[in-house]
Amino acid sequence: MKVNKINIIKKGVLFASVMLVGLGCIVKTGRKDTETLKGAFEGKFYIGAALSGNHINNQSQPSMEVLKSHFNSIVSENNMKSGMIQLREGEFNFENADKFIEFGEANGMHIVGHTLIWHSQAPRWFFTDNDGNQVTPEVLTQRMKDHIHTVVGRYKGKVKGWDVVNEAILDDGSWRKSKFYEILGEDFMKLAFQFAHEADPDAELYYNDYSMANPGKRDGVVKMVKNLQAQGIKIDGIGMQGHIGLEYPTIDEFEKSILAYSDLGVTVMITELDLSVLPSPRRDMGADVATNVEYQQSLNPYTEGLPDDVQKKFDERYMAFFKLFLDHHDKISRVTLWGINDGDSWKNGWPVRGRTDYPLLFNRDNTPKSVVSDIMKLAAKY
Ligand code: 9MR
C-alpha cells in the first residue's frame, strides 16, 4: 500500500516534470518568435512590406530573405496601379502583378492589392475619347467597371484586400477635384466599391489616404465613409498611410484618427509606413507624388549616415508610433512598411530628388536597425 502510494507520487512528479518541460518549450518557442517582427506581432496585426518591381523580379535576394523572415503581408508598390496594368484601353499587362501574386502565394503571405482607382498614375485614355474630349459619366463608369472587374476578378481569392480608392479627400476634408470626381461627382467612390465587391465578394475593400491624422481630412473621410455605409456599400477598412516625419504628425492626432475610423465599424490599417529624417520643405508635406521641390545641399544633410542625436530621435519616434499601434491592436489589422530597406524608399526621391533618407526599419545592407529589437521587446509586453 505504502509502496503504491510512493509509486503514485513518483508518477505524479514525473508527469509534472514532463508538463513543466513542455511548458518550458512553449515559453521558449514564444521567446524565439519574438526574434522576428511577424512573430512579435502575432495575434495582434499583420506586419507588411511593399514590394517593388526589383523585388518581384528577384533583383535583391537578401532583401527578400528579410521579407520572408520578418513580414507576413505584402502589397505591390507600383505594379498594380492602372497606369501599369492598363496603359492603353483593353491592353492589360499582368506580368509583374502575376509574379507578385505568385511570390505571395508561394510564401504564404497575406496579399493586399494597391490600388484600383487613383487620380494619380491613371492613364489619360480613361477620361478622354478618340477626339481627346472628356468622356461622359456613362463611359467613365463602364471603363471603371471593366478595369476593376478584370483586375479584381483575375486575383479573386488570392488578394485578400484591395485599396479600392486612393487619396480622394483633401486635407481640408473636401473632395479632390480629380477627373473621376469632375465627371462622376461623389458617385465614383460608390461605384468603385460596388464593382470591386461584384468581382470578388469575399475580398476586403479599403479606402486609403495620406495625412489621415489631419483633423480636416479625418472629418472628411469619416463623412465620406458614413455616406457609403448609409447607401449600403460594403467597406471593410481604412488605410492610414504612414508617411511620417520626426515632428509631424503628433501621436495625439494620429490616435484620434485611429479611434474615429474604428468607430465607423471598420478595421484600421497603417499602410505605407516610413519615417523621414530629412528636413522637410513644409511642415505637413503629405504624400502627393506631384509635389517636387528643387534640390539644395542643405536639404540633404546625412549622406554619410545619421548623427547620434537624429538616430535617437528616429528610434524614439518609431517606438512611440509602435506603442500607439500596439495600444490599439484590437482596432488595427495590419501595419505595412513602404519598402523593405532604406535603399528601396521613394523618400530618397521625394519631395526632393537625389537625397539619402533612412525611413524604414532595415538598413541599406539589410541589417535590422537597433530599434527593431526594441520594437519586438515592446510587443512582447502586450
Ligand atoms: O512609392 C511609389 C513610387 O515608387 C511611385 O513612383 C509613386 C507613383 O506611382 O507612387 C509611390 O507610392 C505612393 C502610393 O502608391 C500611394 N500613396 C503615396 C505613395 C508615395 O508617393
Residues whose N, C-alpha, C, O or C-beta is under 5 A from the ligand:
A	BS01	9MR	E77 Q121 A287 V289 W346
